[in-house]
Amino acid sequence: MDSAELLRAWRRILPAAARVCGGPFLESPPPLSAGERRSAGEVGTARLRELQNGRHYAKRALEALGVPAAELPVGRDRGPVWPQGIVGSITHAAGEGGDYAAAAVARVSEVAALGIDAEGGGGPDPRDWDRVLTRDEMARLLALPPPSRPAEVRALWCVKEAALKAARRSLDPAEVEARRRPGAADGVELWIVRSGGAPCEGRSAHVGAWVLAAVAT
């Protein structure tokens, strides 16, 4: 895992107004605050480790945005409760080089909604493709040569996950439609994403075995 290269890729796909921080899971991450730990409820060791690492990078991103000493309790949707006037997203993934976490934040005056996702593994099981993809996505996928389909599903899934996080409401993955659009440059792939409302823009990038995606409105 090349954390510096991943960070450069995040900056290419995120809005200019956003701030991002990410890296490998720390062996001894800073503990959650009392309020954060209480809001998490009863969680296992693995989930606690995710929360600690994700919030470590989220707080560093907030500091870069000029918001120090923030507390990020777990909300009713199980996502972080961001400080007033802030939107953000956290992602955790396992893949080449070990476990990884990243967080992106922005001010609502500049970015209305924000979601990010990282995928370092193989993506959804082929047996689940017709469940997590829309009918049109499946049709476009099946038009591709079979060897290229798993990588395409992984990119689609990453963009859809970012869109679900940006929506901050309960949606089934098959309710989110992601379609590539022309104009990719500098290793950035462009997407049009629809989830019932007005379409929004998604961007993705590949770094080694990793796929990163960001959706913002």
PyMOL commands that set and color helices and strands:
alter all, ss='L'
color gray80, all
select helices_A, chain A and resi 3-13+34-40+45-64+126-132+135-142+146-167+173-175
alter helices_A, ss='H'
color red, helices_A
select strands_A, chain A and resi 19-24+86-95+98-107+114-119+177-185+188-194+200-207+210-216
alter strands_A, ss='S'
color yellow, strands_A
deselect
rebuild
show_as cartoon
